[in-house]
Amino acid sequence: MKLSREISDDGRFVRQPNRFTERLGPPEPGRYRLYASYACPWAQRVLIVRALLRLEDLLDVTIVDPIRDDKGWRIPDGDPLYLSELYHATDPGYTGRYTVPCIWDTRDERIVTNDFPQITLDLETSWGTSPDLYPERLRPDIDIMNDRLYHGLNNAVYEAGFSRGQQAYEEAVARVFTTLDLLEVRLAESEFLFGTLTDSDVRLYTTLVRFDTVYHGHFKCSIRRLADYPALWAYTRRLYAIPAFRDTTDFDHIKRHYYMTQTNINPSRIVPVGPELDWSA
């Protein structure tokens, strides 16, 4: 499926709904396999949570190639060779984009879920509880924050980058930087969004860590850089210092995926040099 199907008549990017939304059952070693990409922010969320909760023995993982072709995500040395084959094995009539993350049930041979907003919550509530990334007392506030992050930042950068109209682009960019401005104030006074590490920090990190590298230039979210926000820049590097965040962040995969795959934005497929950012500071 081509991205053009997700562009409205007035040039706005409208993300397709998730096709498979079954909730994850209790963990069974060897039964479930996560298909993910280091390039994809939605997939990196699940990789981070999997590492934080130490679920490696309960949830196997396959990392797809960062460069998609006409058949979608390729599975290096895999059987099958493309993620699309798993989608069609589950739903032969499927016509949407083949997205990561998704979780494959090896016993029933079907995709259980590609519902990226819910996957991390399921892992946090029924697969692992330490650290508690979704504490009951904070769940209403986390849900509100996650919704704000999605509409104001996580998805808004895509609405800016994929827009086909000036007004649609400018409205999306305005939301991005209004959200960043508010987060800068909040994080100037707190180490994490809720004082302790939660699911919301995971969701925010995967957008921030890509911001100066791809969203600022490639998606034209260019009013300010992340590095221009002292609190947000320090916050993102603080999270990067945590192994679960750092070890699932691959800037080579990120840059090659965005610049070489999204030829509607970058037809030359040239991958830019830089930016030079000190993530160890």
C-alpha positions as CSV (number, residue, x, y, z in Angstrom):
1,M,0.0,0.0,0.0
2,K,1.3,3.4,-0.9
3,L,1.4,6.3,1.6
4,S,-0.7,8.4,-0.8
5,R,-3.8,6.5,0.4
6,E,-3.3,8.2,3.8
7,I,-3.3,11.7,2.4
8,S,-6.7,13.5,2.6
9,D,-8.1,15.8,-0.1
10,D,-6.8,18.9,1.7
11,G,-3.3,17.5,1.9
12,R,-3.3,16.2,5.4
13,F,-1.7,12.9,6.5
14,V,-4.2,10.7,8.2
15,R,-2.6,7.6,9.7
16,Q,-4.2,4.3,8.9
17,P,-5.9,2.5,11.8
18,N,-4.2,-0.5,13.3
19,R,-5.7,-3.7,11.8
20,F,-4.9,-6.2,14.5
21,T,-5.9,-5.1,18.0
22,E,-6.2,-8.3,20.1
23,R,-4.9,-7.9,23.6
24,L,-1.8,-9.9,24.6
25,G,-2.5,-12.9,26.8
26,P,-0.2,-14.1,29.6
27,P,3.4,-14.7,28.5
28,E,4.5,-18.1,27.3
29,P,8.2,-18.6,26.5
30,G,8.7,-19.3,22.9
31,R,5.2,-18.6,21.7
32,Y,5.3,-14.9,20.8
33,R,7.7,-13.1,18.5
34,L,8.1,-9.3,18.2
35,Y,8.9,-7.9,14.7
36,A,10.5,-4.5,15.1
37,S,12.7,-1.9,13.5
38,Y,15.4,0.2,15.1
39,A,14.4,2.9,12.7
40,C,10.8,3.1,13.7
41,P,9.8,5.1,16.8
42,W,6.7,3.1,17.4
43,A,8.7,-0.2,17.4
44,Q,11.5,1.2,19.5
45,R,9.0,1.8,22.3
46,V,8.3,-1.9,22.5
47,L,12.1,-2.7,22.4
48,I,12.8,-0.3,25.2
49,V,10.0,-1.7,27.4
50,R,11.0,-5.3,26.6
51,A,14.5,-4.4,27.9
52,L,13.4,-2.4,30.9
53,L,11.2,-5.2,32.1
54,R,13.7,-7.9,31.2
55,L,11.3,-9.8,29.0
56,E,14.0,-11.1,26.6
57,D,13.3,-14.7,27.5
58,L,9.6,-14.3,27.2
59,L,9.3,-12.3,24.0
60,D,11.6,-13.2,21.1
61,V,12.5,-10.5,18.6
62,T,13.3,-10.1,14.9
63,I,14.7,-6.8,13.7
64,V,13.8,-6.0,10.1
65,D,16.0,-4.3,7.5
66,P,15.8,-0.5,7.8
67,I,15.3,-0.1,4.0
68,R,11.8,-1.0,2.8
69,D,11.3,-1.9,-0.8
70,D,8.1,-2.4,-2.9
71,K,7.2,-5.4,-0.8
72,G,7.6,-3.6,2.5
73,W,9.8,-4.5,5.5
74,R,12.4,-7.2,4.6
75,I,13.3,-9.8,7.2
76,P,17.1,-10.4,6.8
77,D,17.8,-14.1,6.3
78,G,14.3,-14.8,7.3
79,D,11.6,-17.3,6.5
80,P,9.4,-15.6,5.4
81,L,11.5,-12.9,3.7
82,Y,8.9,-10.1,4.1
83,L,6.7,-9.0,6.9
84,S,3.9,-8.7,4.4
85,E,3.7,-12.5,4.2
86,L,2.8,-12.6,7.9
87,Y,0.1,-10.0,7.4
88,H,-1.5,-11.9,4.5
89,A,-1.2,-15.2,6.4
90,T,-3.3,-13.6,9.1
91,D,-5.7,-11.7,6.8
92,P,-5.5,-12.7,3.1
93,G,-7.5,-9.6,2.1
94,Y,-5.3,-7.1,3.9
95,T,-4.6,-4.0,1.8
96,G,-3.0,-1.6,4.3
97,R,0.7,-0.8,5.0
98,Y,2.7,-3.5,6.7
99,T,3.7,-1.9,9.9
100,V,6.0,-2.6,12.8
101,P,5.8,-3.3,15.7
102,C,3.7,-6.4,15.4
103,I,3.6,-9.6,17.5
104,W,3.3,-13.0,15.8
105,D,1.8,-16.0,17.6
106,T,4.1,-18.9,16.6
107,R,1.6,-21.5,17.9
108,D,-1.5,-20.2,16.1
109,E,0.5,-18.7,13.2
110,R,-1.1,-15.3,13.1
111,I,-0.4,-11.7,14.0
112,V,-2.0,-11.0,17.4
113,T,-1.5,-7.3,17.4
114,N,0.1,-4.4,15.5
115,D,-1.7,-1.9,17.9
116,F,1.5,0.0,18.9
117,P,-0.2,2.2,21.6
118,Q,-1.5,-0.8,23.4
119,I,1.4,-3.2,23.1
120,T,3.6,-1.5,25.7
121,L,0.7,-1.1,28.1
122,D,0.0,-4.9,27.9
123,L,3.6,-5.7,28.5
124,E,3.7,-3.3,31.5
125,T,0.5,-4.7,33.1
126,S,0.5,-8.4,32.4
127,W,4.1,-9.4,31.5
128,G,6.4,-7.5,33.8
129,T,5.9,-5.1,36.7
130,S,9.4,-4.0,37.7
131,P,10.1,-1.2,37.1
132,D,6.4,-0.2,37.3
133,L,6.1,1.9,34.1
134,Y,2.3,2.2,34.3
135,P,1.5,2.6,38.1
136,E,-2.2,2.4,38.9
137,R,-2.3,5.7,40.7
138,L,-0.8,7.5,37.7
139,R,-2.7,5.7,34.9
140,P,-5.3,8.4,34.3
141,D,-2.6,11.1,34.0
142,I,-0.4,8.9,31.9
143,D,-3.2,8.2,29.5
144,I,-3.9,11.9,29.1
145,M,-0.2,12.7,28.6
146,N,0.2,9.9,26.1
147,D,-2.8,11.3,24.1
148,R,-1.2,14.7,24.1
149,L,2.2,13.4,23.1
150,Y,0.6,11.5,20.2
151,H,-1.4,14.4,18.7
152,G,1.1,17.1,19.6
153,L,4.4,15.4,18.8
154,N,4.7,11.7,18.1
155,N,2.3,11.7,15.1
156,A,2.4,15.5,14.5
157,V,6.0,15.3,13.1
158,Y,4.6,12.8,10.5
159,E,1.7,15.1,9.8
160,A,4.2,17.9,9.1
161,G,6.6,15.7,7.0
162,F,4.0,13.9,4.9
163,S,1.6,16.9,4.4
164,R,0.8,17.9,0.8
165,G,-0.5,21.4,1.6
166,Q,1.0,24.5,3.2
167,Q,-1.8,25.0,5.7
168,A,-1.7,21.4,6.8
169,Y,2.0,21.5,7.2
170,E,2.0,24.8,9.2
171,E,-0.7,23.6,11.5
172,A,1.2,20.4,12.3
173,V,4.4,22.2,12.9
174,A,2.7,24.7,15.2
175,R,1.4,21.8,17.3
176,V,4.9,20.2,17.4
177,F,6.6,23.3,18.8
178,T,3.7,24.3,21.1
179,T,4.1,20.8,22.6
180,L,7.9,21.1,22.9
181,D,7.6,24.5,24.5
182,L,5.2,23.1,27.2
183,L,7.4,20.0,27.8
184,E,10.5,22.2,28.2
185,V,8.8,24.0,31.1
186,R,7.6,20.8,32.7
187,L,11.0,19.0,32.4
188,A,12.9,22.0,33.7
189,E,11.4,21.2,37.1
190,S,11.3,17.4,37.0
191,E,13.7,14.6,36.0
192,F,10.9,12.6,34.3
193,L,7.4,13.6,33.1
194,F,5.8,12.2,36.3
195,G,8.8,12.4,38.6
196,T,9.5,8.7,38.0
197,L,10.2,6.8,34.8
198,T,6.9,5.8,33.1
199,D,5.4,4.7,29.8
200,S,5.1,8.3,28.8
201,D,8.8,8.9,29.0
202,V,9.4,6.0,26.6
203,R,6.9,7.5,24.1
204,L,8.4,10.9,24.3
205,Y,12.0,9.7,24.0
206,T,11.6,7.9,20.7
207,T,10.5,11.1,19.0
208,L,13.0,13.4,20.7
209,V,16.0,11.1,19.9
210,R,15.1,11.4,16.2
211,F,14.3,15.0,16.2
212,D,17.5,16.8,15.2
213,T,18.7,13.8,13.1
214,V,15.6,13.5,10.9
215,Y,12.5,15.4,11.9
216,H,14.2,18.9,12.0
217,G,15.4,18.7,8.4
218,H,13.7,15.8,6.7
219,F,10.2,16.6,8.0
220,K,10.7,20.4,8.0
221,C,10.2,20.7,11.8
222,S,12.8,23.4,11.6
223,I,11.7,26.2,13.9
224,R,14.1,25.1,16.6
225,R,16.3,22.1,17.3
226,L,16.0,19.8,20.2
227,A,19.4,21.0,21.2
228,D,17.9,24.5,21.5
229,Y,15.8,23.3,24.5
230,P,18.1,23.0,27.5
231,A,15.8,20.9,29.7
232,L,14.5,18.6,26.9
233,W,18.0,18.1,25.5
234,A,19.3,17.2,29.0
235,Y,16.3,14.9,29.6
236,T,16.8,13.0,26.3
237,R,20.5,12.4,27.0
238,R,19.6,11.4,30.5
239,L,17.3,8.7,29.1
240,Y,19.9,7.8,26.5
241,A,22.3,6.9,29.3
242,I,20.0,4.1,30.4
243,P,21.0,0.9,28.6
244,A,17.5,0.0,27.5
245,F,17.2,3.3,25.7
246,R,20.8,3.6,24.4
247,D,21.1,0.0,23.2
248,T,17.9,0.2,21.1
249,T,18.9,3.5,19.5
250,D,20.6,3.0,16.1
251,F,21.2,6.2,14.3
252,D,22.5,4.4,11.2
253,H,19.2,2.5,10.9
254,I,17.2,5.7,11.6
255,K,19.0,7.8,9.0
256,R,19.1,5.2,6.3
257,H,15.4,4.4,6.7
258,Y,14.0,7.9,6.6
259,Y,16.3,9.3,3.9
260,M,16.5,6.3,1.7
261,T,12.9,4.9,2.0
262,Q,10.8,8.1,2.0
263,T,11.6,9.0,-1.5
264,N,8.4,11.2,-1.7
265,I,10.3,13.6,0.5
266,N,13.9,12.8,-0.5
267,P,13.9,11.5,-4.1
268,S,17.7,11.6,-4.3
269,R,18.0,9.1,-1.4
270,I,21.1,10.9,-0.2
271,V,21.7,10.4,3.5
272,P,23.1,13.6,5.0
273,V,26.2,13.8,7.0
274,G,25.6,14.8,10.6
275,P,24.4,16.3,12.7
276,E,27.2,16.0,15.2
277,L,25.6,15.5,18.6
278,D,27.3,14.5,21.8
279,W,24.9,11.9,23.3
280,S,27.4,11.0,26.0
281,A,27.5,14.5,27.6
